[in-house]
């Protein structure tokens, strides 16, 4: 069903006067007021708390649709859509709910939506759930079902979703795509996870909303809402984080500060990590030391017309590889963006402009400090999104959004070596996404979503930029992608989701024109100018539930790939190095993902997950390269709200079980099969309130990774042919908030 945009609506978008929203939050059973409940209006970045009488109020609001989210300790969270102004004050009744706090997602759909209501499988990782010691995006997400990482040392981790990575995974920062030259498995995202409020992972093709690189999944690193002080005095708060790890003698220092005056808010942050060489149970991996220095600046303003936000971040990493010997790498990434959201009658118009400047310089030992590869990639993105007013009638509601997006990328090599030539590319896309919901109440509710997208991409490579071109190369690609999803809300606690989606991407410049020694992987890599566009079709079924004491999901998927592009070992040798070439064949991937959290007692959480994946190259009948091993984990965590002077105390243990994995023959570059292994991780932590008004908090976390100092090799570990993975690591992290 299509939602057609009438031409006359363009002339009806006139700003309206400000409005207010006030109400009360009460306990559903007793009717008593609930104080210190947090109420957030997602679209306009406004938050307030209830007072001692359970009352709250927002002033200077734009009229129109708002997503209201309410969180309170010991109660189930509330997510609902309201129309401002209301005819009368809002009364919200909260149900007692001890354990689970359901979040909303802004990545799986073009509007805020509950995970139970989205047809695609989604994981939401809060800042508290991220690994205490995570130094890369891949490491921070490796415990999520369906997600693995290719970890090159400690500072670089490439996320793998359902067996694919690199240009098949779209990494975003606050919804804006990031281009970190992800044409190789050692090219991990250049983004800081310590500044994140949460990370959303959409698994499976999501090209319909997020473009060609999203054919395997999406990772959206989301910052905290900007503070405002419309409904309070000016605010100022911050935090200081110090951490130490015994493995590699790593030290981390982080500081952040934020404040607000009426509608204006700001946040600044800085982080530095310094690490020595990584240690295995048997030896030190020389030249794996690193230093990271990362910064962020956020500004925001909220008014009766909407919101305006600006961001600037800097990320840099100076690191080395264990293999090749004495190989060093310098990475720099600067990102700038400005975005706005405007309420105009029942319409919402949002826009975004972003600029990313990425620099990657590789220094092999043989060149004595001169870069063999020095690539500068500048990417500019612009987006316009129009959400139309919901159409309601009887027991149905229809939502619709249209998106227009343009991306331009320019790569400039600064070293003499032409492993990757200079190029320019641009992508123009148009998206139409609709959702129809019908049925009375939560029980029996049906949701159908339909998305369609058209992409056109142009690639230009001048002959002078390549040592294999006799004339300028110019190619245009275009494709339609789409998704069709259905969600059946069985009741308020469970849903069944079905999803059909199609992904697409053209071959990237490296796959087409690589020609030379790739020092970071000690191989000669040769592109293939005859490569065609790659596409996939995914079928997915998911059953989910969330009760007061149990949360779980079962997901089964099957993905058909047409013209899957991959490296293979040609058997040739050049300059003493193996020669890898690109080719493409049809392939399939299928898998199952299980996840559960159970509270048998108030203080005990039992968690577990299991992921199994199978892949096949339909031409060679081998598995696809770098298909992750099957894995599972079991977690036990004890939690006390208070223990002496400490509060929010926890102690836990996690057992990770990873199966063995075999190489896929000549399709597996650097092929080394690995055995099954089991790891034990331990953790304990708590918080201490400080200051006269107890408004300051010191959070203490202690963790032991690989507590039994097991010797093991992960299948996706690039050094597995020469060394084991990291040994035991003691971690201490202190977080002082004021």
C-alpha positions in Angstrom: 0.0 0.0 0.0 1.5 3.4 -1.0 1.1 6.7 0.7 0.9 9.4 -2.0 2.2 12.9 -1.2 -0.4 15.4 -2.3 1.1 18.5 -4.0 -1.0 20.9 -2.0 0.6 19.7 1.3 3.8 21.5 0.3 2.1 24.8 0.7 0.4 23.8 4.0 3.7 23.6 6.0 3.5 26.8 8.0 5.1 27.1 11.5 2.7 27.0 14.4 3.0 28.7 17.8 4.6 26.9 20.8 2.6 24.6 23.1 3.0 22.9 26.5 2.7 19.4 27.8 2.0 18.6 31.4 0.8 15.6 33.4 1.3 13.2 36.2 3.0 9.8 36.6 1.4 7.4 39.1 1.8 3.8 40.3 -1.0 1.7 38.5 -1.7 -0.4 41.6 -1.7 2.1 44.4 -2.3 5.4 42.5 0.6 7.0 44.4 2.8 9.5 42.6 6.1 8.3 41.1 8.9 10.8 41.6 12.2 11.1 39.7 10.7 9.4 36.6 12.5 10.5 33.5 10.3 11.7 30.6 12.0 12.2 27.2 10.5 13.5 23.9 12.8 11.7 21.4 12.5 13.9 18.3 13.2 17.2 19.9 15.8 16.0 22.4 13.9 17.2 25.6 14.1 15.5 29.0 12.6 16.3 32.4 11.8 14.5 35.7 8.7 14.2 37.8 8.7 16.1 41.1 7.7 14.8 44.6 4.1 14.9 43.5 4.8 12.9 40.3 4.1 16.0 38.2 6.0 17.1 35.1 5.7 19.8 32.5 7.3 20.8 29.1 7.1 24.3 27.8 7.9 25.8 24.4 7.1 22.7 22.5 6.5 22.5 18.7 3.0 21.2 17.9 2.7 17.8 16.2 3.6 14.2 16.9 6.1 13.3 19.6 7.5 10.0 20.8 7.3 10.0 24.6 9.6 7.7 26.5 9.3 7.2 30.3 11.8 5.4 32.5 11.5 4.9 36.3 13.3 2.6 38.7 11.4 -0.5 39.5 8.8 0.1 36.7 8.3 -1.0 33.1 9.2 1.7 30.6 6.6 3.4 28.5 6.9 4.4 24.9 4.0 6.1 23.2 3.2 8.6 20.5 1.3 11.7 21.5 -0.1 14.8 19.6 0.8 18.1 21.1 -1.1 20.1 22.4 -3.3 17.7 24.4 -6.8 18.6 25.3 -6.1 17.8 29.0 -3.2 16.9 31.2 -1.6 13.5 30.6 -1.8 10.8 33.3 0.6 7.9 32.9 0.2 4.7 35.0 3.3 2.6 35.5 3.3 -1.1 36.1 5.8 -2.7 38.5 8.6 -4.3 36.5 11.8 -5.3 38.2 14.2 -6.4 35.6 13.8 -5.4 31.9 13.7 -1.9 30.5 12.6 -2.0 26.9 14.3 0.5 24.7 13.2 1.9 21.3 15.2 1.9 18.1 15.8 4.7 15.6 17.8 2.5 13.2 15.5 -0.3 12.2 12.8 2.1 10.9 12.7 5.8 9.8 10.9 6.6 13.1 11.3 5.5 16.7 9.8 2.0 17.2 9.9 -0.7 19.8 12.1 -3.7 19.0 9.1 -6.1 19.4 7.4 -4.2 16.6 10.2 -4.3 14.0 10.3 -7.1 11.5 14.2 -7.2 11.4 16.3 -8.7 14.2 17.8 -6.0 16.3 20.2 -5.8 19.3 20.5 -2.7 21.5 23.7 -2.4 23.5 23.8 0.3 26.3 26.9 2.1 27.4 26.8 -0.1 30.6 26.7 -3.3 28.5 29.8 -2.4 26.4 32.9 -4.3 27.5 34.8 -2.4 30.3 37.9 -2.8 28.2 36.6 -2.4 24.7 39.0 -0.3 22.6 37.3 -1.0 19.2 33.8 -1.2 17.9 34.4 -4.9 16.9 35.6 -5.8 20.4 32.7 -4.1 22.1 30.1 -6.0 20.1 31.7 -9.4 19.8 29.5 -10.8 22.6 26.2 -10.1 20.7 24.5 -13.1 19.1 25.2 -13.1 15.4 28.2 -10.7 15.7 31.9 -11.5 15.7 35.1 -9.6 15.2 38.3 -9.7 13.2 40.7 -8.4 15.9 44.1 -7.2 14.7 45.8 -6.7 18.0 44.0 -4.7 20.7 43.1 -1.4 19.0 41.6 -2.7 15.8 38.4 -4.8 15.6 36.3 -5.2 12.4 32.7 -6.2 13.2 31.3 -9.3 11.4 27.5 -9.7 11.2 26.2 -13.1 10.1 29.4 -14.0 8.5 30.1 -10.8 6.4 32.1 -7.6 7.1 33.9 -4.8 5.3 31.8 -3.2 2.5 28.8 -5.3 3.4 28.3 -3.7 6.9 27.2 -0.1 7.2 28.7 1.7 10.2 26.9 4.9 11.2 27.5 7.7 13.8 24.2 9.1 14.9 22.6 7.8 11.7 25.2 9.2 9.3 27.2 6.7 7.3 31.0 6.3 8.0 33.5 5.5 5.3 36.7 4.2 6.9 38.2 2.6 3.7 36.7 -0.7 4.6 38.0 -2.6 1.6 40.0 -5.0 3.7 39.2 -7.2 6.8 41.9 -5.4 8.8 40.3 -2.0 8.2 38.2 -1.5 11.3 35.8 1.4 12.0 37.5 4.6 13.1 34.9 5.5 15.8 35.0 5.8 19.6 32.6 3.6 21.5 33.4 5.2 25.0 31.4 8.3 23.9 28.3 6.3 22.9 25.0 6.3 24.8 24.0 3.1 23.0 24.7 1.1 19.9 22.0 -0.4 17.7 22.8 -3.4 15.5 20.4 -4.4 12.7 21.2 -7.9 11.4 20.6 -8.8 7.8 20.1 -6.7 4.6 18.9 -3.2 5.4 19.9 -1.5 2.1 16.4 -0.1 1.8 17.0 2.5 4.5 20.8 2.7 4.7 22.2 2.1 1.2 24.5 -0.3 -0.6 26.9 -1.0 2.3 24.1 -2.2 4.5 23.5 -5.5 2.6 24.8 -7.5 5.6 23.7 -5.3 8.5 23.9 -1.9 10.2 25.7 -0.7 13.3 24.6 2.7 14.5 26.7 4.3 17.3 24.3 6.8 19.0 25.3 9.7 21.2 23.4 10.7 24.3 20.6 13.3 23.9 21.8 16.9 24.2 21.0 18.4 27.6 18.4 21.2 27.8 17.2 23.4 30.7 13.9 24.8 29.5 12.2 23.4 32.6 15.0 23.8 35.2 17.9 26.0 36.2 21.1 26.0 34.0 22.9 22.6 34.4 26.5 21.5 34.5 27.7 18.0 35.0 30.6 15.7 33.9 32.6 12.6 34.5 36.2 11.4 34.7 37.2 7.8 33.9 40.5 6.1 34.7 41.3 2.6 33.7 44.2 0.2 33.8 44.8 -3.3 32.3 47.6 -5.6 33.1 47.8 -7.3 29.7 49.9 -4.9 27.6 50.1 -2.5 30.6 47.3 -0.4 29.0 46.1 2.9 30.6 43.0 4.8 29.7 42.0 8.4 30.7 38.7 10.0 29.7 36.9 13.2 30.7 33.6 14.7 29.6 31.6 17.8 30.5 28.1 18.9 29.5 25.7 21.7 30.4 22.6 23.6 29.3 21.0 27.0 29.5 17.3 27.0 28.5 17.2 25.5 24.9 21.0 25.5 24.4 23.1 22.4 25.3 26.7 21.4 24.8 29.0 18.4 25.5 32.7 17.9 25.2 34.8 14.8 25.7 38.4 13.6 25.4 40.0 10.2 25.7 43.5 8.9 25.6 44.7 5.2 25.6 48.3 4.1 25.7 49.2 0.4 25.5 52.3 -1.7 25.3 52.6 -5.0 23.4 49.8 -7.6 23.7 50.7 -10.7 25.7 49.6 -14.3 25.1 49.9 -17.1 27.7 53.3 -18.0 26.1 54.9 -14.8 24.7 54.7 -11.1 24.0 53.6 -10.0 20.6 56.1 -7.4 19.7 55.1 -4.2 17.8 51.4 -4.4 18.8 51.6 -1.3 21.0 49.3 1.6 20.3 48.2 5.0 21.3 44.7 6.5 20.7 43.6 10.1 21.1 40.0 10.9 20.5 37.8 14.0 21.0 34.3 15.1 20.5 32.3 18.4 20.6 28.5 18.5 20.5 26.2 21.6 20.3 22.4 21.7 20.3 19.5 24.0 20.4 15.8 23.2 20.9 12.9 25.6 20.4 9.3 25.7 19.5 10.1 25.1 15.9 12.3 22.0 16.4 15.9 21.2 17.0 19.3 22.0 15.6 22.5 19.9 16.4 26.2 20.1 15.4 29.0 17.6 16.0 32.7 17.5 15.5 34.9 14.5 16.4 38.5 13.5 16.0 39.8 9.9 16.2 43.4 8.8 15.8 45.3 5.6 16.3 49.0 4.9 16.0 49.6 1.2 16.1 51.7 -1.7 14.9 51.2 -5.3 13.6 52.8 -8.4 14.9 52.8 -9.7 11.3 54.1 -8.3 9.0 57.2 -7.7 11.2 57.7 -4.1 12.3 54.7 -2.9 10.2 53.2 0.4 11.6 49.9 2.1 10.8 48.7 5.7 11.4 45.0 6.3 11.3 43.2 9.7 11.5 39.5 10.4 11.1 37.7 13.7 11.4 33.9 13.9 11.3 31.7 17.0 11.2 27.9 17.1 10.9 25.0 19.5 11.3 21.3 18.4 11.4 17.9 19.8 12.1 14.4 18.7 12.8 11.4 21.0 12.1 7.8 20.5 13.1 5.3 22.0 10.6 1.7 21.2 11.4 1.5 17.4 11.4 4.6 17.0 9.2 8.2 16.5 10.4 11.0 17.6 8.1 14.6 16.7 9.0 17.8 17.3 7.2 21.5 16.5 7.7 24.9 17.4 6.2 28.1 15.6 7.1 31.7 15.6 6.2 34.3 12.9 6.9 38.0 13.2 6.3 39.8 9.8 6.7 43.6 9.3 6.4 45.3 5.9 6.3 49.1 5.6 6.2 51.0 2.3 6.3 54.7 2.1 7.1 56.5 -1.2 6.3 59.9 -1.7 7.9 61.7 -1.9 4.5 60.9 1.8 3.7 62.5 3.2 6.9 59.7 5.5 8.0 58.3 6.3 4.5 54.7 5.3 3.8 54.1 2.5 1.3 50.4 3.5 1.2 49.0 6.8 2.2 45.3 7.2 1.3 43.1 10.3 2.0 39.4 9.7 1.6 36.9 12.6 2.0 33.2 11.8 2.1 30.3 14.3 2.0 26.8 13.3 2.8 23.5 15.2 2.6 20.0 13.9 3.5 16.5 15.2 3.5 13.7 13.2 5.3 10.0 14.0 5.3 7.7 12.2 7.6 4.1 12.7 6.7 1.2 12.9 9.1 -0.3 9.6 10.2 -3.5 8.6 8.6 -6.0 7.0 11.1 -9.3 5.4 10.6 -11.2 2.9 12.6 -8.7 0.5 14.1 -5.8 1.2 11.6 -2.9 3.7 11.3 -0.7 4.4 8.3 2.7 6.0 8.6 5.0 7.1 5.7 8.4 8.7 5.2 10.3 9.8 2.2 14.1 10.2 2.1 16.4 11.8 -0.4 20.2 11.3 0.1 23.4 12.2 -1.7 26.9 11.0 -1.0 30.1 12.0 -2.6 33.5 10.4 -2.0 37.0 11.3 -3.3 40.1 9.2 -2.7 43.6 10.7 -3.1 46.7 8.5 -2.7 49.7 10.5 -1.4 52.4 7.8 -1.7 54.1 6.6 -4.9 52.7 3.1 -4.6 49.4 2.7 -6.4 47.8 -0.2 -4.6 44.5 1.7 -4.8 44.1 4.4 -7.5 42.6 7.8 -7.0 38.9 7.9 -7.7 35.7 9.8 -7.2 32.2 8.3 -6.7 28.8 9.7 -6.0 25.5 8.0 -4.9 22.0 9.4 -5.2 19.2 7.6 -3.6 15.4 7.9 -3.0 13.6 6.0 -0.3 9.9 5.4 0.3 8.9 3.6 3.5 5.4 2.9 4.8 3.9 1.1 7.8 0.4 -0.1 8.3 -0.8 -1.2 11.8 -4.2 -2.5 12.6 -6.1 -4.4 15.3 -7.4 -3.3 18.7 -4.9 -3.0 21.6 -1.6 -4.7 21.9 -3.1 -8.3 21.7 -4.0 -9.0 18.1 -2.1 -6.1 16.7 -0.7 -6.5 13.1 2.0 -4.4 11.5 3.1 -4.5 7.9 6.0 -2.5 6.6 7.0 -1.9 3.0 10.2 -0.1 1.9 11.5 0.7 -1.5 14.7 2.4 -2.5 16.4 3.4 -5.8 20.2 4.0 -5.9 22.3 5.3 -8.7 26.1 5.4 -8.3 28.8 6.7 -10.6 32.5 5.8 -10.3 35.4 7.5 -12.1 39.1 6.5 -12.1 41.5 8.6 -14.2 44.0 6.5 -16.2 46.9 8.5 -14.7 45.9 7.3 -11.3 46.4 3.6 -12.1 49.2 1.5 -13.5 46.8 -0.8 -15.3 44.5 1.6 -17.2 45.2 2.9 -20.7 42.2 5.3 -20.6 39.9 6.9 -18.0 37.4 4.5 -16.4 33.8 5.6 -15.9 31.0 3.3 -14.8 27.4 3.8 -13.6 25.4 1.4 -11.4 21.8 1.5 -10.5 19.4 -0.8 -8.6 16.1 -1.1 -6.8 16.1 -2.6 -3.3 13.3 -3.2 -0.9 11.9 -4.9 2.2 8.6 -6.4 3.2 7.9 -7.2 6.9 5.1 -8.5 9.0 4.8 -8.4 12.8 2.1 -10.2 14.7 1.7 -9.0 18.3 0.6 -12.2 20.0 0.0 -10.3 23.2 1.7 -7.5 25.2 4.6 -9.8 26.0 5.4 -11.6 22.7 5.5 -11.1 18.9 6.2 -13.1 15.7 8.1 -11.3 12.9 8.6 -12.3 9.3 10.9 -10.3 7.0 11.9 -10.4 3.4 14.6 -8.0 2.3 16.9 -7.4 -0.7 20.4 -5.9 -0.5 22.7 -4.6 -3.2 26.2 -3.1 -3.7 28.4 -2.4 -6.7 32.0 -3.7 -6.6 34.3 -1.2 -4.8 37.3 0.4 -6.3 39.7 -1.9 -4.5 37.9 -5.0 -5.8 38.1 -3.6 -9.3 41.6 -2.1 -9.5 43.8 -3.4 -6.7 47.2 -4.1 -8.2 50.2 -4.6 -5.9 51.6 -5.5 -2.5 49.1 -5.0 0.3 51.6 -4.7 3.1 49.1 -5.0 5.9 48.3 -8.6 4.9 51.7 -9.6 3.4 50.2 -10.5 0.0 49.8 -9.3 -3.6 46.2 -8.5 -4.3 44.8 -8.2 -7.8 41.5 -6.6 -8.7 39.1 -7.8 -11.3 37.5 -5.2 -13.7 35.0 -7.7 -14.9 33.2 -7.9 -11.5 29.4 -7.3 -11.6 27.1 -5.9 -9.0 26.5 -8.1 -5.9 23.0 -8.6 -4.5 21.3 -10.7 -1.9 17.8 -11.7 -0.7 17.2 -12.6 2.9 14.3 -14.5 4.5 13.9 -14.3 8.3 11.6 -15.5 11.0 11.9 -14.4 14.6 9.9 -15.1 17.8 10.4 -12.7 20.7 9.1 -12.4 24.2 9.6 -10.1 27.2 7.9 -10.7 30.5 8.6 -9.5 34.1 11.3 -12.2 34.6 12.2 -13.5 31.2 13.3 -12.1 27.9 14.3 -14.2 24.9 14.3 -14.6 21.1 14.7 -17.3 18.5 15.7 -16.2 14.9 16.2 -18.3 11.8 17.4 -16.8 8.6 18.4 -17.8 5.0 20.3 -15.5 2.6 20.9 -16.0 -1.1 23.8 -14.1 -2.6 24.0 -13.4 -6.3 27.6 -12.8 -7.6 29.2 -12.8 -4.1 32.7 -11.1 -4.4 35.6 -12.7 -2.5 39.4 -13.1 -2.6 40.9 -16.4 -3.3 44.4 -17.8 -3.2 45.5 -18.2 -6.9 48.4 -20.4 -6.0 50.8 -17.9 -7.7 53.7 -16.2 -6.0 55.1 -12.8 -6.7 58.0 -11.1 -4.9 58.0 -14.0 -2.5 54.3 -13.3 -1.5 51.1 -15.2 -2.3 48.9 -13.7 -5.0 45.2 -13.2 -4.2 42.6 -12.4 -6.8 39.0 -11.4 -6.7 36.2 -13.5 -8.2 32.5 -13.9 -7.7 30.0 -16.8 -7.5 26.6 -17.4 -6.1 26.5 -18.3 -2.4 24.2 -18.9 0.5 24.3 -18.2 4.2 21.9 -19.6 6.8 21.9 -19.6 10.5 20.1 -19.5 13.9 20.4 -17.1 16.8 19.1 -17.8 20.3 19.2 -15.4 23.2 17.6 -15.4 26.7 17.8 -13.6 30.0 16.0 -15.1 33.1 15.6 -13.9 36.6 14.8 -16.9 38.8 15.4 -14.8 41.9 15.4 -11.0 42.4 19.1 -10.9 42.8 20.2 -13.5 40.1 20.2 -13.1 36.4 20.9 -16.2 34.2 21.7 -15.3 30.6 22.7 -17.3 27.6 23.0 -17.1 23.8 23.9 -19.4 20.9 24.8 -18.6 17.3 25.2 -21.1 14.5 26.0 -20.1 10.9 26.6 -22.1 7.7 27.8 -20.8 4.4 28.4 -22.3 1.0 29.9 -21.2 -2.3 27.5 -22.8 -4.8 30.2 -23.1 -7.4 33.0 -24.7 -5.4 30.8 -26.3 -2.7 33.2 -24.9 -0.1 32.2 -22.6 2.8 32.7 -18.9 2.2 36.0 -17.4 3.5 36.1 -16.1 7.1 32.8 -17.8 8.1 32.8 -17.5 11.9 32.8 -20.6 14.2 29.6 -21.5 16.0 29.5 -20.0 19.5 27.6 -19.7 22.7 27.8 -18.2 26.2 26.3 -18.6 29.6 26.2 -15.8 32.1 25.5 -15.7 35.9 25.2 -12.3 37.5 24.2 -11.5 41.1 22.9 -7.9 41.7 22.1 -6.0 44.9 20.5 -2.5 44.9 22.6 -1.8 48.1 25.3 -3.5 50.0 26.6 -1.5 52.9 27.6 1.9 51.6 27.6 0.6 48.0 24.7 0.6 45.6 24.0 -1.1 42.3 26.4 -3.8 43.2 27.0 -6.7 40.8 29.2 -9.8 40.5 29.2 -12.1 37.6 30.8 -14.8 35.5 30.6 -15.6 31.8 31.6 -18.8 30.1 32.2 -18.5 26.4 32.2 -21.7 24.3 33.4 -21.4 20.7 33.5 -24.3 18.3 36.3 -25.4 15.9 36.3 -24.1 12.4 37.9 -25.4 9.1 39.2 -23.4 6.2 37.3 -23.2 2.9 40.1 -24.5 0.7 41.6 -22.0 -1.7 38.8 -19.6 -0.9 40.4 -19.0 2.5 43.3 -16.5 2.4 45.7 -17.1 5.2 44.0 -20.4 5.9 44.5 -22.0 9.3 41.8 -24.1 10.9 41.2 -23.7 14.6 40.1 -25.9 17.5 37.2 -25.4 19.9 37.9 -23.5 23.1 36.3 -22.2 26.3 36.9 -19.0 28.2 35.9 -17.8 31.6 35.5 -14.1 32.4 34.8 -12.7 35.9 33.5 -9.3 37.0 32.5 -7.3 40.1 31.5 -3.7 40.6 29.4 -1.1 42.4 28.8 2.5 43.0 29.4 4.9 46.0 27.4 8.1 46.4 29.5 11.0 47.5 29.2 14.7 48.4 26.9 16.5 50.9 23.8 16.0 48.7 25.0 12.5 47.5 24.9 14.0 44.0 28.4 12.6 43.1 29.0 9.0 42.2 32.1 6.9 42.1 31.6 3.7 40.0 34.1 0.9 40.4 34.4 -2.0 38.1 36.9 -4.9 38.2 37.1 -7.6 35.6 39.3 -10.6 34.7 39.3 -11.6 31.0 40.4 -15.1 30.2 40.6 -15.8 33.9 42.1 -19.3 33.5 44.8 -18.0 31.0 43.7 -20.4 28.3 45.8 -20.9 25.2 43.5 -20.6 22.2 43.1 -19.3 18.6 40.0 -17.7 17.3 39.2 -18.6 13.7 38.9 -14.9 12.7 42.2 -13.9 14.4 44.6 -12.6 11.8 47.7 -13.8 13.7 46.5 -17.3 14.3 49.2 -18.8 12.0 51.9 -17.4 14.3 50.5 -16.8 17.8 47.7 -17.4 20.2 45.0 -14.9 21.3 45.5 -12.7 24.3 46.1 -14.2 27.8 44.7 -13.3 31.2 43.9 -9.6 31.7 43.1 -7.9 34.9 41.0 -4.7 34.4 40.2 -1.9 36.8 38.0 1.0 35.8 36.9 4.0 37.9 34.2 6.4 36.8 33.6 9.6 38.9 30.4 11.5 38.0 29.6 14.9 39.3 
